[in-house]
């Protein structure tokens, strides 16, 4: 066989292979579209079921002692005074 015959045989084989892949991909796309159409047509969409919101018990407020409240207030004033100086 000459190199020209080998080259032409290679091109022919390449075109046959590419054609086979193209046909397979077109069939695959057709099947996917057909299945999508069938599912949309024959399978009804399910309505999502939502659960009722849970009632979370609110804990009772814990009373804050006046001494603790005074200490927190003093700490905040001291922190703000230090920030104002810097």
C-alpha positions, 0 to 999 in steps of 0.5 A, a space after each residue: 500500500 502506498 502512503 496515499 492509500 493509507 492516508 485516505 483509509 485513515 481519513 475514511 476511518 476517522 470520518 466513520 468514527 466521528 459520524 458514529 459518535 455524532 449519531 450516538 450523541 444525537 440519539 442520546 439527546 433525543 432520548 433525554 428530551 423524550 424522557 423529560 417530556 414523558 415525566 412532565 406529562 405523566 408524573 404530577 408534581 408533588 406539593 411540598 408538605 410544610 410542617 407547622 412551625 414549632 412553638 419554642 418555649 421562651 425561658 423566664 427572664 432571670 432578674 439581675 441583681 442591682 449590685 451586678 448591674 452597677 458593676 457592669 455599668 461601672 466597667 462600661 464607663 471605665 472602658 469608654 473613659 480609657 478609649 476616649 483618652 487613647 
